[in-house]
Amino acid sequence: MSAQPTETAPAPATSHHAAFFRQSGWLMIANVGSGVMMYAVHFLAKSKNISAAEYGAFGVMLSVAMCVPNLPLQMVFAQQTARALATRREHELAGMIRLAWLGTFGLGLLLAAGVWLWQADILAGWKLASPAGLWITVLVVLFSLWMPMFWGVLQGQQDFFSLGWSNLFNGAVRISVAAGLVLLAGCGATGMMVGVCLGLAAGTGIGIWQTRSLWRAPAQPFNRRELLAQIVPLMLGFGAVQFLFTADTMFVKAYFSSDETGFYFSAGTMSRALMWLVVPLATVMFPKIVHSVARSEKSNLLGIVLLGTAILSAGGALVLTVLGPLILRLVYTVDYVQVAASVLPWYAWAMVPLSLAFALVNNLLARSQFRIVPVLLVLAVAYAFALTQFHGSLVTVLKTLGIFNLLLLGVCAWFTWGVKEKAMIENGG
């Protein structure tokens, strides 16, 4: 009888790994499916109703939504949900969700007021022909705040099935509405943004419905100081990573023509698709590590995630380098192909170190190892300054992006392994 526990001990680890691959596999399918549908929106660039300038305007409006701290928001709620469920504090979580929901609605109202006051200046600065797209962007920003909140709750409670379906509905509604408005009604960039808005609304609605048992629960007071001590570094850390991922398009719009912005945006859309493949690995890993830390349990998922991320991101970059020009010809007009094809390899390979760094950042912040956060902020500020200095060509912008992504990877690797080794040496280990 005493031998039985020894023989069955490996089973839980095997079961956990099987669950991890099943969950991350489903999210990959959902991410790729949703990503393909979202990418299909860019086929509309070949429509006679979308000029290169119109497509560039769409890229800028979409980039505004991409600059919303949706990644930090999702990770904050994923972390808080995982911790609350691990420590039986669901009623405190309910109060936090409702407070954040109300607060983000207030931010949306402030944004609308700002757009109303400075509408003319924004239209001129972003070279937008119509205010309609601008006001649709305000709604897009609001849903871009709400959706990651409830996606984070889904992630934290490890309801990856609903998270995947929410993502799929986001993509399906986006392409169907955008295609109808552009091809049938000739709405141009505004029609594409309406599709984005309604897609986000659909994804948000699923998240709200599937998490109702948590946010509708009776609320209890929570320690706000302790909460801020967790939320602030998470927001700043993931916000810095998101800035490194999205800021280049905004700077390109400021320094290059509308046509060049459209060409750059087309290459960027294809390259960022690599993240659709690798993000699910970190998405599944994050709440599991938070849960393990809260219960003082060990987790060995990081190695698996890093290996999968390296294979998928490098393989995807290689495919885009070889087949990217052909794909561009299928999706975009001839005007896009020459410029976009020249920057696509630079863009694709710049995503590889970012993908690996993203996995390491998830591991560090899930373990509340916040010493890396000030370094991430310095890196983000330095990146912004570098983009103001080095923008002689689109390739120069991408070289800057690649260099800073490599620096990000190096910093994350040091805080993951180097700091531990240094501490062991100092302690005589």
Secondary structure, DSSP 8 states (H G I E B T S, - for coil): -TTHHHHHTHHHHHHHHHHHHHHHHHHHHHHHHHHHHHHHGGGGGGSTT--HHHHHHHHHHHHHHHTS-HHHHHHHHHHHHHHHHHTT-HHHHHHHHHHHHHHHHHHHHHHHHHHHHSHHHHHHHTT-S-HHHHHHHHHHHHHHHHHHHHHHHHHHTT-HHHHHHHHHHHHHHHHHHHHIIIIIH--HHHHHHHHHHHHHHHHHHHHHHHTHHHHTS------HHHHHHHHHHHHHHHHHHHHHHHHHHHHHHHHS-HHHHHHHHHHHHHHHHHHHHHHHHHHHHHHHHHHHHHTT----HHHHHHHHHHHHHHHHHHHHHHHHHHHHHHHS-HHHHHHHHHHHHHHHHHHHHHHHHHHHHHHHHHTT-GGGHHHHHHHHHHHHHHHHH--SSHHHHHHHHHHHHHHHHHHHHIIIIIHHHHHHHHTT-
